[in-house]
Amino acid sequence: MADTLNLAADPVELTAALVDVPSVSGDEAELADLVERSLRAQTALEVVRLGNCVLARTNLGRPKRVVLAGHLDTVPVNDNLPSRLDGDLLHGLGTCDMKGGDAVMLSLAATIEDPVHDLTFVFYDCEEVEAVRNGLNRIERELPEWLKADLAIVCEPSNAIIEAGCQGTMRIEVRAKGVRAHTARGWMGVNAIHAIGDALRRLETYEPRHVDIDGCVYREGLQAVKVEGGVAGNVVPDAAVLTVNHRFAPDRSPEQAEQHLREVFAGYEVVVTDFSAGALPGLHTEAAQELVRAAGGTPVAKLGWTDVARFAALGVPAVNFGPGDPLLAHTQQEHVPVNDVRRCREVLWRFLSRG
Amino acid sequence: MADTLNLAADPVELTAALVDVPSVSGDEAELADLVERSLRAQTALEVVRLGNCVLARTNLGRPKRVVLAGHLDTVPVNDNLPSRLDGDLLHGLGTCDMKGGDAVMLSLAATIEDPVHDLTFVFYDCEEVEAVRNGLNRIERELPEWLKADLAIVCEPSNAIIEAGCQGTMRIEVRAKGVRAHTARGWMGVNAIHAIGDALRRLETYEPRHVDIDGCVYREGLQAVKVEGGVAGNVVPDAAVLTVNHRFAPDRSPEQAEQHLREVFAGYEVVVTDFSAGALPGLHTEAAQELVRAAGGTPVAKLGWTDVARFAALGVPAVNFGPGDPLLAHTQQEHVPVNDVRRCREVLWRFLSRG
């Protein structure tokens, strides 16, 4: 691995270099080290390290500040490393979600010499796992002033167009209980795994809502993401746990979403393990309008949950704008069009630089 | 610890003495030493030691031979040692499974002077763990003539009545495949955990057979014993595995049981991970009939799998006959009624002794 990245390089090359340093959630130290070293070596920014988060900013006394945010981690490797350029597409884990966006941020950090607004760059860890581990929590707790801004741009994949708002997400455990017995006399027990069958049936027949807000359509979802149960190979199991992930439109609060899930899984013990509120689309502020003009086109609804909701909760208007198709995130075939990477870098450079 | 056990003592005292020498699977050496020394000191039997197995036999040239078999090991200690006599019940680890049976065997070895049939006593190790470690395997491999007989009596707990044959057991994995996707766009994927729902529905509605063989009713079973699936909290999972344990009556071979399971779970990938054949009751032979008469009452079907199936596979008719309730085996509350121990010793003495 190079001692530092060349931040002035083509952002596509930079994306490939970031992808080729594996950084599955919880294991981002090597990549965070590299990003930190590169920013310190090649920019005049104030740089701070916090765990596996790397923060950098200008302090020019501009009237407004824009924060650009990107997570450094990826979902688990799925036989899709290292990166591979094939024509106009860069393939590999994290190309789309979201090292293309990280590369755009690093390129801007190294090349904008006279920004219109003060700039804060936030690279953080553990976005792809339980919300409680998300690096933004620690920043909010220990360095809250680093998240203050007039606009936040979260460079998650959005096909290089502005996506507004985001859906909420909630994880619950649906728990079944039974009574242990030897499987040679199974009728003496109650099988908790069998009891999960009905919950799976409800998932199969569930009809998710399609919710229209300000012309943006949010499409909800309800998916089992884990199932676990069993004592020994000859024992009727007395416990089984099904973990379900619900994605809900921003017209519902987390409390309303929880109530809905308790109705869907009535009869089971339901425990909420993790949730994040959604964010309503919020494009009315001046800085957001400037960005919309720089990007051109019409903003659309964001379906996935992203950290725009965290910024929205802090009172910072926030949008998604990044290279790559979010539908490819977390798939083995994940890739990013090189033109998306270059376009995002150009749009943001035009928006942020006096030129 | 005494240098030798008093084999001529009340078999209940002998049971307590055996229980008070812990012998969890893999750790039977001390107890095997004690049994070997006691047999050599107090009987005229030919005694052979093989690992932690102790073998003893008469060589009187009788026309028939009966083998009595008992394992020396127990499941792990569960705060249930030493033994404790409370009224008519002897409590403690191994009282039921199966040092009560071992004590009956040792008592017979020391007190039958003129047996009707030649006798072989087999005390063996590692019955409570993976089949591959079972001491009977080593005996079958290295001293196969020691397992030859006209009837085998496995002194596992059977409430002091004859339990004939045993059911087979088979474990399979029922595997479902899907396609990964981000849960924010679940409709792009195929959820493998949801796909397990139909297999659970088949388990819920499964009607196990009750099979009557020679007047013994075998009650089959089909139970999920493990379920596993999930990639990450925000990923539609592409794989889920349900492990199912089938207990089948001895009218079916393992091949027939597998065929049945493939029909039950048609549409799924089914992989057999582990099986043991059952054993037919085999009560038609002369020696078995003599034992049935000595015991009185009506033999019943053995539902759990025991080593009678190993003898059956060697062509030796085999039954379970031992003190204690098999439902208590492997429980912390394990105990044996002292009357069961004495009754088993008396029935077998009547069956085996001319005296």
HADDOCK unambig.tbl for C-alpha pairs under 7 A between the chains (distance, minus, plus):
assign (segid A and resid 129 and name CA) (segid B and resid 233 and name CA) 6.79 0.50 0.50
assign (segid A and resid 183 and name CA) (segid B and resid 223 and name CA) 6.71 0.50 0.50
assign (segid A and resid 184 and name CA) (segid B and resid 221 and name CA) 6.90 0.50 0.50
assign (segid A and resid 184 and name CA) (segid B and resid 247 and name CA) 6.19 0.50 0.50
assign (segid A and resid 184 and name CA) (segid B and resid 303 and name CA) 5.90 0.50 0.50
assign (segid A and resid 184 and name CA) (segid B and resid 304 and name CA) 4.94 0.50 0.50
assign (segid A and resid 186 and name CA) (segid B and resid 221 and name CA) 6.28 0.50 0.50
assign (segid A and resid 186 and name CA) (segid B and resid 223 and name CA) 6.99 0.50 0.50
assign (segid A and resid 193 and name CA) (segid B and resid 224 and name CA) 6.40 0.50 0.50
assign (segid A and resid 194 and name CA) (segid B and resid 200 and name CA) 5.53 0.50 0.50
assign (segid A and resid 194 and name CA) (segid B and resid 203 and name CA) 6.87 0.50 0.50
assign (segid A and resid 194 and name CA) (segid B and resid 204 and name CA) 6.26 0.50 0.50
assign (segid A and resid 194 and name CA) (segid B and resid 224 and name CA) 6.87 0.50 0.50
assign (segid A and resid 197 and name CA) (segid B and resid 197 and name CA) 5.09 0.50 0.50
assign (segid A and resid 197 and name CA) (segid B and resid 200 and name CA) 5.15 0.50 0.50
assign (segid A and resid 197 and name CA) (segid B and resid 201 and name CA) 5.99 0.50 0.50
assign (segid A and resid 200 and name CA) (segid B and resid 194 and name CA) 5.53 0.50 0.50
assign (segid A and resid 200 and name CA) (segid B and resid 197 and name CA) 5.15 0.50 0.50
assign (segid A and resid 201 and name CA) (segid B and resid 197 and name CA) 6.10 0.50 0.50
assign (segid A and resid 203 and name CA) (segid B and resid 194 and name CA) 6.96 0.50 0.50
assign (segid A and resid 204 and name CA) (segid B and resid 194 and name CA) 6.37 0.50 0.50
assign (segid A and resid 221 and name CA) (segid B and resid 184 and name CA) 6.70 0.50 0.50
assign (segid A and resid 221 and name CA) (segid B and resid 186 and name CA) 6.31 0.50 0.50
assign (segid A and resid 223 and name CA) (segid B and resid 183 and name CA) 6.59 0.50 0.50
assign (segid A and resid 223 and name CA) (segid B and resid 186 and name CA) 6.91 0.50 0.50
assign (segid A and resid 223 and name CA) (segid B and resid 236 and name CA) 6.66 0.50 0.50
assign (segid A and resid 224 and name CA) (segid B and resid 193 and name CA) 6.39 0.50 0.50
assign (segid A and resid 224 and name CA) (segid B and resid 194 and name CA) 6.82 0.50 0.50
assign (segid A and resid 225 and name CA) (segid B and resid 230 and name CA) 5.23 0.50 0.50
assign (segid A and resid 225 and name CA) (segid B and resid 231 and name CA) 6.96 0.50 0.50
assign (segid A and resid 225 and name CA) (segid B and resid 232 and name CA) 6.61 0.50 0.50
assign (segid A and resid 225 and name CA) (segid B and resid 233 and name CA) 5.67 0.50 0.50
assign (segid A and resid 225 and name CA) (segid B and resid 234 and name CA) 6.86 0.50 0.50
assign (segid A and resid 225 and name CA) (segid B and resid 235 and name CA) 6.31 0.50 0.50
assign (segid A and resid 225 and name CA) (segid B and resid 236 and name CA) 5.90 0.50 0.50
assign (segid A and resid 225 and name CA) (segid B and resid 237 and name CA) 6.03 0.50 0.50
assign (segid A and resid 226 and name CA) (segid B and resid 229 and name CA) 5.33 0.50 0.50
assign (segid A and resid 226 and name CA) (segid B and resid 230 and name CA) 4.06 0.50 0.50
assign (segid A and resid 227 and name CA) (segid B and resid 227 and name CA) 6.55 0.50 0.50
assign (segid A and resid 227 and name CA) (segid B and resid 228 and name CA) 5.42 0.50 0.50
assign (segid A and resid 227 and name CA) (segid B and resid 229 and name CA) 5.24 0.50 0.50
assign (segid A and resid 227 and name CA) (segid B and resid 230 and name CA) 6.51 0.50 0.50
assign (segid A and resid 228 and name CA) (segid B and resid 227 and name CA) 5.38 0.50 0.50
assign (segid A and resid 228 and name CA) (segid B and resid 228 and name CA) 4.94 0.50 0.50
assign (segid A and resid 228 and name CA) (segid B and resid 229 and name CA) 6.92 0.50 0.50
assign (segid A and resid 229 and name CA) (segid B and resid 226 and name CA) 5.33 0.50 0.50
assign (segid A and resid 229 and name CA) (segid B and resid 227 and name CA) 5.23 0.50 0.50
assign (segid A and resid 229 and name CA) (segid B and resid 228 and name CA) 6.93 0.50 0.50
assign (segid A and resid 230 and name CA) (segid B and resid 225 and name CA) 5.21 0.50 0.50
assign (segid A and resid 230 and name CA) (segid B and resid 226 and name CA) 4.07 0.50 0.50
assign (segid A and resid 230 and name CA) (segid B and resid 227 and name CA) 6.53 0.50 0.50
assign (segid A and resid 231 and name CA) (segid B and resid 225 and name CA) 6.94 0.50 0.50
assign (segid A and resid 232 and name CA) (segid B and resid 225 and name CA) 6.64 0.50 0.50
assign (segid A and resid 233 and name CA) (segid B and resid 225 and name CA) 5.73 0.50 0.50
assign (segid A and resid 233 and name CA) (segid B and resid 245 and name CA) 6.99 0.50 0.50
assign (segid A and resid 234 and name CA) (segid B and resid 225 and name CA) 6.96 0.50 0.50
assign (segid A and resid 234 and name CA) (segid B and resid 245 and name CA) 6.94 0.50 0.50
assign (segid A and resid 235 and name CA) (segid B and resid 225 and name CA) 6.34 0.50 0.50
assign (segid A and resid 236 and name CA) (segid B and resid 223 and name CA) 6.65 0.50 0.50
assign (segid A and resid 236 and name CA) (segid B and resid 225 and name CA) 5.89 0.50 0.50
assign (segid A and resid 237 and name CA) (segid B and resid 225 and name CA) 6.02 0.50 0.50
assign (segid A and resid 245 and name CA) (segid B and resid 233 and name CA) 6.99 0.50 0.50
assign (segid A and resid 245 and name CA) (segid B and resid 234 and name CA) 6.88 0.50 0.50
assign (segid A and resid 247 and name CA) (segid B and resid 184 and name CA) 6.04 0.50 0.50
assign (segid A and resid 303 and name CA) (segid B and resid 184 and name CA) 6.29 0.50 0.50
assign (segid A and resid 304 and name CA) (segid B and resid 184 and name CA) 4.63 0.50 0.50
assign (segid A and resid 329 and name CA) (segid B and resid 182 and name CA) 6.57 0.50 0.50
assign (segid A and resid 330 and name CA) (segid B and resid 181 and name CA) 6.18 0.50 0.50
assign (segid A and resid 330 and name CA) (segid B and resid 182 and name CA) 5.79 0.50 0.50
assign (segid A and resid 331 and name CA) (segid B and resid 180 and name CA) 6.28 0.50 0.50
assign (segid A and resid 331 and name CA) (segid B and resid 181 and name CA) 5.85 0.50 0.50
